């Protein structure tokens, strides 16, 4: 095999391997910031609530030191340590553990979605606060 062909094959394989690597930003880094409650849906009852129908707003703030704060109508009501557990067999399945909330969650664009529908629970959507 010619040296140029061998170099081409090696470079092609390396570029494929590098391009297939996943983004190292995991949910612990992506969740940092403030998240404002948009709505909660109970799928098996068809009920929906949101800040307008409930008469209050909820905001979660996740900090890089693993502290989570909960605000109701812009006043802090809870503070807790938090940790995120990832499912090694399904990297999109994350679980948030804190004294404020323990829930499966996923992130989609600028939305944070807590999903307890698998146990007939609510699905709550939060938007990243700018």
Secondary structure by P-SEA (a helix, b strand, c coil): ccaaaaaaaaaaaaaaaaaaccccccccccccbbbbbccccccccccccccccccbbbbbbbccccbbbbbccccccccccbbbbbccccccbbbbbcccccccccccccbbbbccccccbbbbbbcccc
